[in-house]
Amino acid sequence: MLSKPSKTTVARFAAKGLSIRVTCIAAMSGPVTVTVDRKTKKALKLKSATLARGTLKCTGPGVKSLTLKPSSSVRRALKKVKKAVKVTLTVTLKASGQPAKKRTLKVTLARR
């Protein structure tokens, strides 16, 4: 369902976002989020642990791509980072009449 994104850096994520590929088995839709843990959130001085969010909509079976871009406040905070940042990528997709399917993936954004 969720394939691991290509390796990226903190600076590249701040500038271009994070591209993900999801394999859909039917017409599905749902939220996609990139979050950090509480300790990292405090270190970055962010109000929310969510770095980026988006909505994925599949019209049928197949592979769908989505680029999650951080907000300007998150971009500003990421410019000050001196080491790698571990993020959690969460995809929750729901087909009509079916229970939601949730997948999480831990991704490390490398140091500049």
N, CA, C and O atoms as CSV, one atom per row, in Angstrom:
chain,resi,resn,atom,element,x,y,z
A,1,MET,N,N,0.817,-1.197,0.000
A,1,MET,CA,C,0.000,0.000,0.000
A,1,MET,C,C,0.856,1.256,0.000
A,1,MET,O,O,0.646,2.141,-0.830
A,2,LEU,N,N,1.816,1.353,0.911
A,2,LEU,CA,C,2.671,2.542,1.017
A,2,LEU,C,C,4.105,2.128,0.763
A,2,LEU,O,O,4.649,1.295,1.488
A,3,SER,N,N,4.725,2.701,-0.259
A,3,SER,CA,C,6.118,2.363,-0.531
A,3,SER,C,C,7.029,3.404,0.102
A,3,SER,O,O,6.663,4.572,0.234
A,4,LYS,N,N,8.217,2.964,0.488
A,4,LYS,CA,C,9.158,3.831,1.171
A,4,LYS,C,C,9.624,4.934,0.216
A,4,LYS,O,O,10.022,4.643,-0.911
A,5,PRO,N,N,9.577,6.196,0.656
A,5,PRO,CA,C,10.024,7.292,-0.224
A,5,PRO,C,C,11.545,7.265,-0.394
A,5,PRO,O,O,12.260,6.681,0.420
A,6,SER,N,N,12.024,7.897,-1.449
A,6,SER,CA,C,13.460,7.943,-1.681
A,6,SER,C,C,14.133,8.756,-0.578
A,6,SER,O,O,13.503,9.600,0.059
A,7,LYS,N,N,15.421,8.491,-0.364
A,7,LYS,CA,C,16.152,9.194,0.685
A,7,LYS,C,C,16.149,10.688,0.411
A,7,LYS,O,O,16.317,11.127,-0.727
A,8,THR,N,N,15.958,11.449,1.453
A,8,THR,CA,C,15.935,12.900,1.308
A,8,THR,C,C,16.582,13.540,2.529
A,8,THR,O,O,16.802,12.890,3.551
A,9,THR,N,N,16.880,14.818,2.399
A,9,THR,CA,C,17.502,15.546,3.494
A,9,THR,C,C,16.494,16.506,4.109
A,9,THR,O,O,15.416,16.737,3.562
A,10,VAL,N,N,16.861,17.050,5.240
A,10,VAL,CA,C,16.011,18.031,5.915
A,10,VAL,C,C,15.822,19.245,5.009
A,10,VAL,O,O,14.711,19.756,4.865
A,11,ALA,N,N,16.923,19.704,4.396
A,11,ALA,CA,C,16.865,20.893,3.530
A,11,ALA,C,C,15.994,20.638,2.302
A,11,ALA,O,O,15.222,21.508,1.898
A,12,ARG,N,N,16.113,19.457,1.710
A,12,ARG,CA,C,15.308,19.142,0.526
A,12,ARG,C,C,13.826,19.031,0.885
A,12,ARG,O,O,12.968,19.483,0.127
A,13,PHE,N,N,13.525,18.427,2.046
A,13,PHE,CA,C,12.133,18.347,2.491
A,13,PHE,C,C,11.559,19.738,2.712
A,13,PHE,O,O,10.413,20.003,2.350
A,14,ALA,N,N,12.357,20.633,3.309
A,14,ALA,CA,C,11.889,21.995,3.564
A,14,ALA,C,C,11.624,22.734,2.253
A,14,ALA,O,O,10.668,23.504,2.156
A,15,ALA,N,N,12.457,22.505,1.257
A,15,ALA,CA,C,12.335,23.230,-0.011
A,15,ALA,C,C,11.318,22.608,-0.967
A,15,ALA,O,O,10.509,23.321,-1.560
A,16,LYS,N,N,11.355,21.288,-1.119
A,16,LYS,CA,C,10.548,20.630,-2.155
A,16,LYS,C,C,9.432,19.749,-1.620
A,16,LYS,O,O,8.504,19.408,-2.354
A,17,GLY,N,N,9.512,19.375,-0.338
A,17,GLY,CA,C,8.509,18.483,0.226
A,17,GLY,C,C,8.943,17.030,0.122
A,17,GLY,O,O,10.070,16.740,-0.279
A,18,LEU,N,N,8.056,16.125,0.481
A,18,LEU,CA,C,8.323,14.694,0.477
A,18,LEU,C,C,7.346,14.022,-0.474
A,18,LEU,O,O,6.132,14.111,-0.286
A,19,SER,N,N,7.870,13.347,-1.497
A,19,SER,CA,C,7.026,12.650,-2.465
A,19,SER,C,C,6.828,11.212,-2.012
A,19,SER,O,O,7.782,10.522,-1.652
A,20,ILE,N,N,5.577,10.774,-2.034
A,20,ILE,CA,C,5.275,9.396,-1.656
A,20,ILE,C,C,4.473,8.739,-2.769
A,20,ILE,O,O,3.817,9.404,-3.571
A,21,ARG,N,N,4.546,7.404,-2.792
A,21,ARG,CA,C,3.770,6.618,-3.745
A,21,ARG,C,C,2.936,5.617,-2.966
A,21,ARG,O,O,3.445,4.903,-2.102
A,22,VAL,N,N,1.659,5.575,-3.278
A,22,VAL,CA,C,0.728,4.680,-2.594
A,22,VAL,C,C,0.041,3.820,-3.640
A,22,VAL,O,O,-0.398,4.314,-4.678
A,23,THR,N,N,-0.048,2.529,-3.355
A,23,THR,CA,C,-0.756,1.616,-4.240
A,23,THR,C,C,-2.169,1.434,-3.710
A,23,THR,O,O,-2.371,0.980,-2.584
A,24,CYS,N,N,-3.135,1.792,-4.528
A,24,CYS,CA,C,-4.547,1.676,-4.148
A,24,CYS,C,C,-5.121,0.392,-4.739
A,24,CYS,O,O,-4.773,0.002,-5.854
A,25,ILE,N,N,-6.006,-0.263,-3.981
A,25,ILE,CA,C,-6.630,-1.492,-4.468
A,25,ILE,C,C,-8.044,-1.247,-4.997
A,25,ILE,O,O,-8.647,-2.120,-5.621
A,26,ALA,N,N,-8.558,-0.048,-4.736
A,26,ALA,CA,C,-9.895,0.332,-5.205
A,26,ALA,C,C,-9.986,1.858,-5.151
A,26,ALA,O,O,-8.994,2.536,-4.884
A,27,ALA,N,N,-11.168,2.384,-5.405
A,27,ALA,CA,C,-11.381,3.823,-5.244
A,27,ALA,C,C,-11.341,4.126,-3.752
A,27,ALA,O,O,-12.211,3.687,-3.000
A,28,MET,N,N,-10.328,4.878,-3.328
A,28,MET,CA,C,-10.114,5.159,-1.912
A,28,MET,C,C,-9.705,6.610,-1.739
A,28,MET,O,O,-9.260,7.262,-2.683
A,29,SER,N,N,-9.863,7.106,-0.519
A,29,SER,CA,C,-9.367,8.443,-0.208
A,29,SER,C,C,-9.109,8.533,1.284
A,29,SER,O,O,-9.650,7.760,2.074
A,30,GLY,N,N,-8.267,9.500,1.655
A,30,GLY,CA,C,-7.987,9.694,3.066
A,30,GLY,C,C,-6.798,10.610,3.291
A,30,GLY,O,O,-6.127,11.014,2.341
A,31,PRO,N,N,-6.538,10.940,4.558
A,31,PRO,CA,C,-5.454,11.866,4.895
A,31,PRO,C,C,-4.082,11.197,4.909
A,31,PRO,O,O,-3.951,10.002,5.178
A,32,VAL,N,N,-3.069,12.003,4.610
A,32,VAL,CA,C,-1.670,11.582,4.673
A,32,VAL,C,C,-0.950,12.635,5.504
A,32,VAL,O,O,-1.090,13.827,5.232
A,33,THR,N,N,-0.178,12.220,6.519
A,33,THR,CA,C,0.504,13.185,7.373
A,33,THR,C,C,1.961,12.806,7.587
A,33,THR,O,O,2.328,11.632,7.550
A,34,VAL,N,N,2.775,13.819,7.810
A,34,VAL,CA,C,4.171,13.651,8.213
A,34,VAL,C,C,4.290,14.305,9.581
A,34,VAL,O,O,4.077,15.510,9.714
A,35,THR,N,N,4.631,13.513,10.609
A,35,THR,CA,C,4.692,14.029,11.968
A,35,THR,C,C,6.041,13.720,12.616
A,35,THR,O,O,6.796,12.871,12.143
A,36,VAL,N,N,6.320,14.422,13.700
A,36,VAL,CA,C,7.505,14.161,14.520
A,36,VAL,C,C,7.041,13.825,15.930
A,36,VAL,O,O,5.889,14.075,16.285
A,37,ASP,N,N,7.935,13.262,16.730
A,37,ASP,CA,C,7.570,12.957,18.111
A,37,ASP,C,C,7.596,14.233,18.957
A,37,ASP,O,O,8.019,15.293,18.494
A,38,ARG,N,N,7.140,14.110,20.191
A,38,ARG,CA,C,7.010,15.266,21.080
A,38,ARG,C,C,8.359,15.938,21.361
A,38,ARG,O,O,8.448,17.165,21.412
A,39,LYS,N,N,9.403,15.128,21.542
A,39,LYS,CA,C,10.730,15.672,21.841
A,39,LYS,C,C,11.255,16.525,20.676
A,39,LYS,O,O,11.789,17.613,20.893
A,40,THR,N,N,11.104,16.038,19.466
A,40,THR,CA,C,11.537,16.778,18.284
A,40,THR,C,C,10.699,18.036,18.091
A,40,THR,O,O,11.214,19.084,17.705
A,41,LYS,N,N,9.403,17.920,18.364
A,41,LYS,CA,C,8.505,19.080,18.258
A,41,LYS,C,C,8.979,20.206,19.171
A,41,LYS,O,O,9.016,21.370,18.770
A,42,LYS,N,N,9.343,19.849,20.404
A,42,LYS,CA,C,9.829,20.864,21.344
A,42,LYS,C,C,11.159,21.439,20.885
A,42,LYS,O,O,11.380,22.646,20.991
A,43,ALA,N,N,12.049,20.591,20.377
A,43,ALA,CA,C,13.355,21.052,19.913
A,43,ALA,C,C,13.221,22.027,18.743
A,43,ALA,O,O,13.996,22.976,18.622
A,44,LEU,N,N,12.226,21.781,17.881
A,44,LEU,CA,C,11.990,22.667,16.737
A,44,LEU,C,C,11.133,23.878,17.099
A,44,LEU,O,O,10.944,24.781,16.284
A,45,LYS,N,N,10.614,23.889,18.336
A,45,LYS,CA,C,9.747,24.966,18.823
A,45,LYS,C,C,8.503,25.137,17.944
A,45,LYS,O,O,8.150,26.245,17.540
A,46,LEU,N,N,7.852,24.000,17.663
A,46,LEU,CA,C,6.648,24.008,16.842
A,46,LEU,C,C,5.410,23.889,17.726
A,46,LEU,O,O,5.472,23.323,18.817
A,47,LYS,N,N,4.290,24.423,17.251
A,47,LYS,CA,C,3.031,24.313,17.987
A,47,LYS,C,C,2.402,22.939,17.779
A,47,LYS,O,O,1.741,22.412,18.674
A,48,SER,N,N,2.608,22.365,16.607
A,48,SER,CA,C,2.019,21.075,16.269
A,48,SER,C,C,3.114,20.098,15.861
A,48,SER,O,O,4.161,20.506,15.359
A,49,ALA,N,N,2.874,18.818,16.075
A,49,ALA,CA,C,3.837,17.784,15.684
A,49,ALA,C,C,3.722,17.447,14.202
A,49,ALA,O,O,4.559,16.718,13.671
A,50,THR,N,N,2.706,17.964,13.533
A,50,THR,CA,C,2.505,17.694,12.109
A,50,THR,C,C,3.362,18.637,11.276
A,50,THR,O,O,3.231,19.858,11.365
A,51,LEU,N,N,4.246,18.049,10.460
A,51,LEU,CA,C,5.103,18.859,9.591
A,51,LEU,C,C,4.431,19.152,8.254
A,51,LEU,O,O,4.591,20.235,7.693
A,52,ALA,N,N,3.677,18.178,7.750
A,52,ALA,CA,C,2.982,18.357,6.468
A,52,ALA,C,C,1.784,17.418,6.438
A,52,ALA,O,O,1.777,16.370,7.085
A,53,ARG,N,N,0.775,17.814,5.676
A,53,ARG,CA,C,-0.406,16.973,5.534
A,53,ARG,C,C,-1.000,17.158,4.153
A,53,ARG,O,O,-0.770,18.164,3.483
A,54,GLY,N,N,-1.766,16.168,3.746
A,54,GLY,CA,C,-2.423,16.219,2.450
A,54,GLY,C,C,-3.526,15.193,2.403
A,54,GLY,O,O,-3.714,14.426,3.347
A,55,THR,N,N,-4.262,15.177,1.296
A,55,THR,CA,C,-5.335,14.211,1.100
A,55,THR,C,C,-5.075,13.464,-0.195
A,55,THR,O,O,-4.832,14.063,-1.243
A,56,LEU,N,N,-5.130,12.157,-0.101
A,56,LEU,CA,C,-4.903,11.309,-1.262
A,56,LEU,C,C,-6.241,10.788,-1.753
A,56,LEU,O,O,-7.053,10.301,-0.966
A,57,LYS,N,N,-6.471,10.893,-3.068
A,57,LYS,CA,C,-7.710,10.395,-3.655
A,57,LYS,C,C,-7.362,9.480,-4.817
A,57,LYS,O,O,-6.751,9.911,-5.795
A,58,CYS,N,N,-7.750,8.226,-4.711
A,58,CYS,CA,C,-7.566,7.250,-5.779
A,58,CYS,C,C,-8.915,7.015,-6.446
A,58,CYS,O,O,-9.908,6.770,-5.762
A,59,THR,N,N,-8.959,7.087,-7.755
A,59,THR,CA,C,-10.215,6.872,-8.467
A,59,THR,C,C,-10.435,5.400,-8.793
A,59,THR,O,O,-11.534,4.998,-9.173
A,60,GLY,N,N,-9.386,4.603,-8.644
A,60,GLY,CA,C,-9.481,3.169,-8.909
A,60,GLY,C,C,-8.175,2.499,-8.541
A,60,GLY,O,O,-7.293,3.142,-7.972
A,61,PRO,N,N,-8.032,1.214,-8.855
A,61,PRO,CA,C,-6.791,0.519,-8.536
A,61,PRO,C,C,-5.609,1.112,-9.297
A,61,PRO,O,O,-5.749,1.545,-10.440
A,62,GLY,N,N,-4.450,1.126,-8.653
A,62,GLY,CA,C,-3.249,1.654,-9.293
A,62,GLY,C,C,-2.359,2.381,-8.307
A,62,GLY,O,O,-2.607,2.379,-7.102
A,63,VAL,N,N,-1.318,3.005,-8.841
A,63,VAL,CA,C,-0.348,3.725,-8.021
A,63,VAL,C,C,-0.626,5.222,-8.118
A,63,VAL,O,O,-0.823,5.758,-9.208
A,64,LYS,N,N,-0.639,5.878,-6.984
A,64,LYS,CA,C,-0.893,7.317,-6.922
A,64,LYS,C,C,0.269,7.988,-6.206
A,64,LYS,O,O,0.769,7.459,-5.213
A,65,SER,N,N,0.709,9.150,-6.696
A,65,SER,CA,C,1.789,9.911,-6.068
A,65,SER,C,C,1.241,11.173,-5.433
A,65,SER,O,O,0.251,11.743,-5.893
A,66,LEU,N,N,1.903,11.601,-4.366
A,66,LEU,CA,C,1.506,12.809,-3.662
A,66,LEU,C,C,2.748,13.447,-3.064
A,66,LEU,O,O,3.600,12.750,-2.513
A,67,THR,N,N,2.857,14.765,-3.168
A,67,THR,CA,C,3.970,15.480,-2.554
A,67,THR,C,C,3.446,16.280,-1.375
A,67,THR,O,O,2.555,17.117,-1.520
A,68,LEU,N,N,4.012,16.010,-0.206
A,68,LEU,CA,C,3.611,16.700,1.026
A,68,LEU,C,C,4.610,17.805,1.303
A,68,LEU,O,O,5.796,17.545,1.503
A,69,LYS,N,N,4.129,19.037,1.315
A,69,LYS,CA,C,5.008,20.184,1.515
A,69,LYS,C,C,4.756,20.829,2.874
A,69,LYS,O,O,3.608,20.990,3.289
A,70,PRO,N,N,5.836,21.199,3.566
A,70,PRO,CA,C,5.673,21.829,4.880
A,70,PRO,C,C,5.221,23.279,4.770
A,70,PRO,O,O,5.433,23.929,3.746
A,71,SER,N,N,4.594,23.782,5.836
A,71,SER,CA,C,4.170,25.178,5.875
A,71,SER,C,C,5.385,26.077,6.070
A,71,SER,O,O,6.483,25.584,6.326
A,72,SER,N,N,5.203,27.368,5.955
A,72,SER,CA,C,6.322,28.306,6.076
A,72,SER,C,C,6.914,28.299,7.484
A,72,SER,O,O,8.126,28.451,7.636
A,73,SER,N,N,6.088,28.127,8.515
A,73,SER,CA,C,6.612,28.100,9.884
A,73,SER,C,C,7.456,26.843,10.117
A,73,SER,O,O,8.471,26.898,10.811
A,74,VAL,N,N,7.048,25.734,9.550
A,74,VAL,CA,C,7.825,24.495,9.664
A,74,VAL,C,C,9.127,24.634,8.878
A,74,VAL,O,O,10.182,24.198,9.339
A,75,ARG,N,N,9.055,25.235,7.700
A,75,ARG,CA,C,10.268,25.456,6.894
A,75,ARG,C,C,11.291,26.281,7.659
A,75,ARG,O,O,12.483,25.975,7.654
A,76,ARG,N,N,10.811,27.328,8.313
A,76,ARG,CA,C,11.694,28.184,9.108
A,76,ARG,C,C,12.374,27.396,10.223
A,76,ARG,O,O,13.574,27.543,10.454
A,77,ALA,N,N,11.602,26.562,10.908
A,77,ALA,CA,C,12.144,25.752,11.998
A,77,ALA,C,C,13.155,24.731,11.487
A,77,ALA,O,O,14.162,24.471,12.146
A,78,LEU,N,N,12.893,24.153,10.321
A,78,LEU,CA,C,13.799,23.142,9.771
A,78,LEU,C,C,15.127,23.729,9.312
A,78,LEU,O,O,16.126,23.013,9.244
A,79,LYS,N,N,15.153,25.017,8.996
A,79,LYS,CA,C,16.410,25.652,8.580
A,79,LYS,C,C,17.429,25.681,9.710
A,79,LYS,O,O,18.631,25.764,9.461
A,80,LYS,N,N,16.952,25.613,10.953
A,80,LYS,CA,C,17.841,25.685,12.110
A,80,LYS,C,C,18.344,24.309,12.558
A,80,LYS,O,O,19.185,24.224,13.453
A,81,VAL,N,N,17.847,23.253,11.958
A,81,VAL,CA,C,18.197,21.897,12.370
A,81,VAL,C,C,19.637,21.571,11.990
A,81,VAL,O,O,20.076,21.848,10.874
A,82,LYS,N,N,20.369,20.975,12.943
A,82,LYS,CA,C,21.775,20.641,12.714
A,82,LYS,C,C,22.006,19.142,12.547
A,82,LYS,O,O,23.101,18.719,12.179
A,83,LYS,N,N,20.959,18.325,12.820
A,83,LYS,CA,C,21.126,16.881,12.686
A,83,LYS,C,C,19.915,16.261,12.004
A,83,LYS,O,O,18.953,16.955,11.672
A,84,ALA,N,N,19.972,14.950,11.800
A,84,ALA,CA,C,18.886,14.240,11.121
A,84,ALA,C,C,17.594,14.317,11.942
A,84,ALA,O,O,17.625,14.419,13.169
A,85,VAL,N,N,16.470,14.265,11.242
A,85,VAL,CA,C,15.158,14.323,11.888
A,85,VAL,C,C,14.391,13.057,11.511
A,85,VAL,O,O,14.255,12.721,10.335
A,86,LYS,N,N,13.887,12.355,12.547
A,86,LYS,CA,C,13.083,11.164,12.308
A,86,LYS,C,C,11.619,11.568,12.269
A,86,LYS,O,O,11.107,12.192,13.199
A,87,VAL,N,N,10.954,11.203,11.179
A,87,VAL,CA,C,9.547,11.546,11.006
A,87,VAL,C,C,8.728,10.276,10.808
A,87,VAL,O,O,9.259,9.227,10.443
A,88,THR,N,N,7.443,10.390,11.052
A,88,THR,CA,C,6.516,9.281,10.837
A,88,THR,C,C,5.554,9.668,9.732
A,88,THR,O,O,4.902,10.710,9.800
A,89,LEU,N,N,5.469,8.836,8.730
A,89,LEU,CA,C,4.572,9.045,7.598
A,89,LEU,C,C,3.363,8.152,7.814
A,89,LEU,O,O,3.505,6.935,7.931
A,90,THR,N,N,2.160,8.747,7.869
A,90,THR,CA,C,0.935,7.994,8.138
A,90,THR,C,C,-0.049,8.179,6.993
A,90,THR,O,O,-0.349,9.302,6.587
A,91,VAL,N,N,-0.547,7.058,6.478
A,91,VAL,CA,C,-1.550,7.080,5.406
A,91,VAL,C,C,-2.759,6.302,5.900
A,91,VAL,O,O,-2.633,5.150,6.316
A,92,THR,N,N,-3.927,6.924,5.856
A,92,THR,CA,C,-5.175,6.263,6.224
A,92,THR,C,C,-6.116,6.358,5.033
A,92,THR,O,O,-6.578,7.445,4.686
A,93,LEU,N,N,-6.401,5.219,4.407
A,93,LEU,CA,C,-7.266,5.211,3.228
A,93,LEU,C,C,-8.521,4.404,3.512
A,93,LEU,O,O,-8.485,3.378,4.192
A,94,LYS,N,N,-9.635,4.896,2.973
A,94,LYS,CA,C,-10.914,4.227,3.198
A,94,LYS,C,C,-11.675,4.143,1.882
A,94,LYS,O,O,-11.885,5.144,1.196
A,95,ALA,N,N,-12.079,2.928,1.550
A,95,ALA,CA,C,-12.958,2.712,0.408
A,95,ALA,C,C,-14.389,2.715,0.935
A,95,ALA,O,O,-14.629,2.361,2.089
A,96,SER,N,N,-15.322,3.109,0.105
A,96,SER,CA,C,-16.708,3.175,0.580
A,96,SER,C,C,-17.198,1.782,0.968
A,96,SER,O,O,-17.031,0.817,0.222
A,97,GLY,N,N,-17.807,1.699,2.150
A,97,GLY,CA,C,-18.327,0.427,2.639
A,97,GLY,C,C,-17.272,-0.482,3.251
A,97,GLY,O,O,-17.579,-1.612,3.629
A,98,GLN,N,N,-16.041,-0.012,3.356
A,98,GLN,CA,C,-14.941,-0.812,3.903
A,98,GLN,C,C,-14.352,-0.101,5.121
A,98,GLN,O,O,-14.467,1.119,5.234
A,99,PRO,N,N,-13.727,-0.842,6.029
A,99,PRO,CA,C,-13.035,-0.171,7.139
A,99,PRO,C,C,-11.775,0.528,6.642
A,99,PRO,O,O,-11.200,0.131,5.628
A,100,ALA,N,N,-11.351,1.559,7.345
A,100,ALA,CA,C,-10.164,2.319,6.952
A,100,ALA,C,C,-8.915,1.475,7.139
A,100,ALA,O,O,-8.819,0.690,8.083
A,101,LYS,N,N,-7.956,1.642,6.229
A,101,LYS,CA,C,-6.670,0.949,6.316
A,101,LYS,C,C,-5.611,1.992,6.626
A,101,LYS,O,O,-5.454,2.980,5.908
A,102,LYS,N,N,-4.883,1.746,7.718
A,102,LYS,CA,C,-3.877,2.710,8.159
A,102,LYS,C,C,-2.492,2.074,8.064
A,102,LYS,O,O,-2.284,0.950,8.520
A,103,ARG,N,N,-1.554,2.799,7.472
A,103,ARG,CA,C,-0.173,2.345,7.368
A,103,ARG,C,C,0.738,3.460,7.855
A,103,ARG,O,O,0.546,4.628,7.516
A,104,THR,N,N,1.735,3.086,8.655
A,104,THR,CA,C,2.718,4.063,9.109
A,104,THR,C,C,4.097,3.600,8.697
A,104,THR,O,O,4.362,2.404,8.578
A,105,LEU,N,N,4.968,4.567,8.482
A,105,LEU,CA,C,6.326,4.289,8.048
A,105,LEU,C,C,7.247,5.305,8.693
A,105,LEU,O,O,6.989,6.508,8.639
A,106,LYS,N,N,8.316,4.828,9.300
A,106,LYS,CA,C,9.310,5.720,9.908
A,106,LYS,C,C,10.340,6.076,8.836
A,106,LYS,O,O,10.887,5.199,8.167
A,107,VAL,N,N,10.594,7.372,8.686
A,107,VAL,CA,C,11.539,7.864,7.686
A,107,VAL,C,C,12.521,8.808,8.365
A,107,VAL,O,O,12.124,9.615,9.206
A,108,THR,N,N,13.781,8.714,8.014
A,108,THR,CA,C,14.782,9.627,8.557
A,108,THR,C,C,15.160,10.638,7.491
A,108,THR,O,O,15.587,10.270,6.397
A,109,LEU,N,N,15.003,11.906,7.812
A,109,LEU,CA,C,15.446,12.994,6.932
A,109,LEU,C,C,16.900,13.277,7.314
A,109,LEU,O,O,17.187,13.742,8.417
A,110,ALA,N,N,17.795,12.993,6.398
A,110,ALA,CA,C,19.223,13.123,6.691
A,110,ALA,C,C,19.632,14.572,6.928
A,110,ALA,O,O,18.954,15.511,6.512
A,111,ARG,N,N,20.751,14.719,7.603
A,111,ARG,CA,C,21.317,16.053,7.820
A,111,ARG,C,C,21.702,16.650,6.474
A,111,ARG,O,O,22.028,15.912,5.544
A,112,ARG,N,N,21.671,17.932,6.358
A,112,ARG,CA,C,22.000,18.633,5.112
A,112,ARG,C,C,23.052,17.938,4.370
A,112,ARG,O,O,23.452,18.390,3.297
